[in-house]
Structures are given as C-alpha cells and as structure tokens.
Amino acid sequence: AHLVRSVVLGQIKAETCQWYDLHLLHLALTTLSRFLVISAVTLDGLWFGVSKQTQSFFITLPSVQRLTISSCTFDTFDVHQLCSTFPSLSSLFLDGVWWGRWALDDKVAVRREGLPLAAPALKELHLGSCFSRDKVIEWVLAALPRPTIETLRLPLVSAYDTRLKDLLAFLGPSL
C-alpha cells in the first residue's frame, strides 16, 4: 500500500451496472484511504449512489492531488463531500459525468451546517461533457476565493454554457 501512487477504478464496458454497484463509491474510497501516498485517482464508467448508512460518513484522501471522473453516473454530486474527501486536490477532470440531482441547487450555497466549504487549491480544471457544466462553474466561482486555475480545458463549448463568460472573467488573471 505504501508504493501505490495511482489507482484506476473502472467498469468493464460489456458489463451492465447492478443495484449493488451503487454503494461501490463508499467502499472504494474506504479501501483507498488505507493507501497513504496515492496522488491520482480515476473513476471510469461507474454508477454511484448514496447509501443512507454511509451518507454522513466522510472519508479523507489527503494525498490525492489529481482526480479524474469520466463516464460516471452519480445519484448526487455533492461538492461538499468532494472537497472534504480530496482536500489537496489540484487537478480535476470531469467528462461524461451525469448526476441525478445537484446537492446545492440554490446558487451554490457555500456553507453546510455552519461550516465553510473548504476551497480546493485547483490549478487545473478539465470540464468536458457533463450533466450541467453551469452548476460546476457556479461551484468553482463560489468555492475559490481567488483565481488559482492555470490550465482550463473546455471541449465542446455549447450554447447551454451560459456561465462560461463569468468563469473566463474570473479565471482570466490566473490562466
């Protein structure tokens, strides 16, 4: 466990997701928390849900700096949990991500139970095809106290990206 630096969790493309796959995220992160030097985690082609028993239990992977989530479906994409689980995150790659609902639907509130949302020290953001890139952009604008992102990738920009102008105006000095 002390030698593993990068982990890829992926679904075999020919297999279909089953109901028990929904709890895979919590189990996977619990297992990965034992690997103290992991710097990169990739989740690919997985389907995640939230168990009522594990919903309030937060796992921290403080050494992870690079997180890639591609072709994944989440019941809820909770940005508070993302920031709490990966406090040292500097590179975030989202592509082909779908979530059933966004945990922060009202203009991305930045507090949970009176605690401030930990701002990630993001240096790199890749925001590919997602369920709602505008929601991710709102989170970035609300969570970062100042522009820190030096590399921004936005493939497939569309007319639905209404917050893109705000993101570029905010990140302009750091890019």
Secondary structure by P-SEA (a helix, b strand, c coil): cccccbbbbbccccccccccccaaaaaaaaaacccccccbbbbcbbbbbbbcccccbbbbcccccbbbbccbbbccccaaaaaaacccccbbbbcbbbbccccccccccccccccccccccccbbbbcccccaaaaaaaaaaccccccccccccccccccccaaaaaaaaacccc
